[in-house]
Amino acid sequence: MKTDLQAIINEEKIYGLMETKPSPDTIDDILNKALSLKGISMSEAAALLNINDDEALNKLFKAAKAVKEKIYGKRIVLFSPLYISNYCTNNCLYCGFRYENKEMKRKKLTVEEVVEEAKAIINMGHKRILLVAGEDMEKINLDYIEEVIKKIYELKRGKGEVRRVNINIAPLSVEDFRRLKTFDIGTFQSFQETYHRQTYKKMHPSGLKANYEYRLETMDRALRAGLDDVGVGVLYGLTDYRFEVLAMLSHAEYLDKTYGTGPHTISIPRLEPANGSSVAEQPPHAVTDRDFKKIVAVLRLAVPYTGLILTTRERAKFRPEVLELGISQMSAGSKTNPGGYQEEESTEQFQIGDHRSLDDVIKQLSETGYLPSFCTSCYRLGRVGKDFMDLAKPGLIQRFCQPNAILTFREFLNDYASPQTKEAGLKCIKNHLAEIHDEKLKESISQKLERINNGERDIYI
């Protein structure tokens, strides 16, 4: 089955939409429509991306927050990446892992070293891991991936364990994606980095990734192979952010129409300094904090069902501002180099901006009204792919998100939290329980919390 690439990315159409100049009344109409949780069109998203005055921008931000909370509530899912290799056959000019970076200290973790890294992540309190590798499929082949994932799932540390492994590795063939599905993974991530063909060609001069079309068809191959959930993203700073947002929305719309499921997650990384990369030091189209917040808000309104991921690239003081605009997942306590949790000296992929521990992040979330979540119940009960979308699009998924967030958060507080974080977290749970008006559900959660206090773990609805 051949993919119609023009149906995914039509640059002429996107450039035309970028010229949209909205009136105040038009903006109000779009925002009112967005509050219905039905999403907005590409042309409407283009109008919002061209907002410049503070009053309209504040309306946009307020609407994005409202939409996120209608669908997912105040819960924030937490995870940590585990980098298993920085070998790469590509030469992406913005990346520290690129093939021609002679300053790079290369490292591929042995299976035993991966287990040690996973132990360190479990010891923080995480239940989700994002497995990440440089794109060298000779060194990081599927036999290795399969063994690594199996060992991670087998690992137990006291009452801790990894309940879901998501994965970000090189794009695969349909046949290899079918095999990957048997490894019991969660979401498969692959980023186009930039949807702009000319920029893409310039930034990816060699390696498999130099093939724009093959990269763009990655999610088609994954979904045809039967994978349930896929995650997309671009690297903001390579070209005009308005083009990237509209192109990604076009991609999301195409996937939804073609396969009945849009992207499960959208990651929103900004270009950050990377060892051996002049492009990363001086982004061609640097995105300001103000515009970055606009990007997040527009994405939340356009694809309200999708999990928006905030990475540790962003500064610790800035991340809380972005959370207000529709973020539903974030990494915490991250390392971006193989062996980083064991303090290996291999080179990291990029510089991170938030160096806080998971405990510190949890404490701040609790104190600011958010509900930290380590839930993985949807994966394990089959609420994935189209089934998940059918619950997320009308906002019904919150029936599961809030209770399971409370339960998994209580596990963290009992097993890993510092005294100060536990105190803040217990108050947080009390406040969120009080917001549940279904007395039968509230009683069920309270009973399950008591079971957790008595030592049981991995309880969910």
Rosetta blueprint (number, residue, H / E / L):
1 M L
2 K L
3 T L
4 D L
5 L H
6 Q H
7 A H
8 I H
9 I L
10 N L
11 E H
12 E H
13 K H
14 I H
15 Y H
16 G H
17 L H
18 M L
19 E L
20 T L
21 K L
22 P L
23 S L
24 P H
25 D H
26 T H
27 I H
28 D H
29 D H
30 I H
31 L H
32 N H
33 K H
34 A H
35 L L
36 S L
37 L L
38 K L
39 G L
40 I L
41 S L
42 M H
43 S H
44 E H
45 A H
46 A H
47 A H
48 L H
49 L H
50 N L
51 I L
52 N L
53 D L
54 D H
55 E H
56 A H
57 L H
58 N H
59 K H
60 L H
61 F H
62 K H
63 A H
64 A H
65 K H
66 A H
67 V H
68 K H
69 E H
70 K H
71 I H
72 Y H
73 G L
74 K L
75 R E
76 I E
77 V E
78 L E
79 F E
80 S E
81 P E
82 L E
83 Y E
84 I E
85 S E
86 N L
87 Y L
88 C L
89 T L
90 N L
91 N L
92 C L
93 L L
94 Y L
95 C L
96 G L
97 F L
98 R L
99 Y L
100 E L
101 N L
102 K L
103 E L
104 M L
105 K L
106 R L
107 K L
108 K E
109 L L
110 T L
111 V H
112 E H
113 E H
114 V H
115 V H
116 E H
117 E H
118 A H
119 K H
120 A H
121 I H
122 I H
123 N H
124 M H
125 G L
126 H L
127 K L
128 R E
129 I E
130 L E
131 L E
132 V E
133 A E
134 G L
135 E L
136 D L
137 M L
138 E L
139 K L
140 I L
141 N L
142 L H
143 D H
144 Y H
145 I H
146 E H
147 E H
148 V H
149 I H
150 K H
151 K H
152 I H
153 Y H
154 E H
155 L L
156 K E
157 R E
158 G L
159 K L
160 G E
161 E E
162 V L
163 R L
164 R E
165 V E
166 N E
167 I E
168 N E
169 I L
170 A L
171 P L
172 L L
173 S L
174 V H
175 E H
176 D H
177 F H
178 R H
179 R H
180 L H
181 K H
182 T L
183 F L
184 D L
185 I L
186 G L
187 T E
188 F E
189 Q E
190 S L
191 F L
192 Q L
193 E E
194 T L
195 Y L
196 H L
197 R H
198 Q H
199 T H
200 Y H
201 K H
202 K H
203 M H
204 H L
205 P L
206 S L
207 G L
208 L H
209 K H
210 A H
211 N L
212 Y H
213 E H
214 Y H
215 R H
216 L H
217 E L
218 T H
219 M H
220 D H
221 R H
222 A H
223 L H
224 R H
225 A L
226 G L
227 L L
228 D L
229 D E
230 V E
231 G E
232 V E
233 G E
234 V E
235 L L
236 Y E
237 G L
238 L L
239 T L
240 D L
241 Y H
242 R H
243 F H
244 E H
245 V H
246 L H
247 A H
248 M H
249 L H
250 S H
251 H H
252 A H
253 E H
254 Y H
255 L H
256 D H
257 K H
258 T H
259 Y H
260 G L
261 T L
262 G L
263 P L
264 H L
265 T E
266 I E
267 S E
268 I L
269 P L
270 R E
271 L L
272 E L
273 P L
274 A L
275 N L
276 G L
277 S L
278 S H
279 V H
280 A H
281 E H
282 Q L
283 P L
284 P L
285 H L
286 A L
287 V L
288 T L
289 D H
290 R H
291 D H
292 F H
293 K H
294 K H
295 I H
296 V H
297 A H
298 V H
299 L H
300 R H
301 L H
302 A H
303 V L
304 P L
305 Y L
306 T L
307 G E
308 L E
309 I E
310 L E
311 T L
312 T L
313 R L
314 E L
315 R L
316 A L
317 K L
318 F L
319 R H
320 P H
321 E H
322 V H
323 L H
324 E L
325 L L
326 G L
327 I L
328 S L
329 Q E
330 M E
331 S E
332 A L
333 G L
334 S L
335 K L
336 T L
337 N L
338 P L
339 G L
340 G H
341 Y H
342 Q H
343 E L
344 E L
345 E L
346 S L
347 T L
348 E L
349 Q L
350 F L
351 Q L
352 I L
353 G L
354 D L
355 H L
356 R L
357 S L
358 L H
359 D H
360 D H
361 V H
362 I H
363 K H
364 Q H
365 L H
366 S H
367 E H
368 T L
369 G L
370 Y L
371 L E
372 P E
373 S E
374 F L
375 C L
376 T L
377 S H
378 C H
379 Y H
380 R H
381 L H
382 G L
383 R L
384 V L
385 G H
386 K H
387 D H
388 F H
389 M H
390 D H
391 L H
392 A H
393 K L
394 P L
395 G L
396 L L
397 I L
398 Q H
399 R H
400 F H
401 C H
402 Q H
403 P H
404 N H
405 A H
406 I H
407 L H
408 T H
409 F H
410 R H
411 E H
412 F H
413 L H
414 N H
415 D H
416 Y L
417 A L
418 S L
419 P H
420 Q H
421 T H
422 K H
423 E H
424 A H
425 G H
426 L H
427 K H
428 C H
429 I H
430 K H
431 N H
432 H H
433 L H
434 A H
435 E L
436 I L
437 H L
438 D L
439 E H
440 K H
441 L H
442 K H
443 E H
444 S H
445 I H
446 S H
447 Q H
448 K H
449 L H
450 E H
451 R H
452 I H
453 N H
454 N L
455 G L
456 E L
457 R L
458 D L
459 I L
460 Y L
461 I L
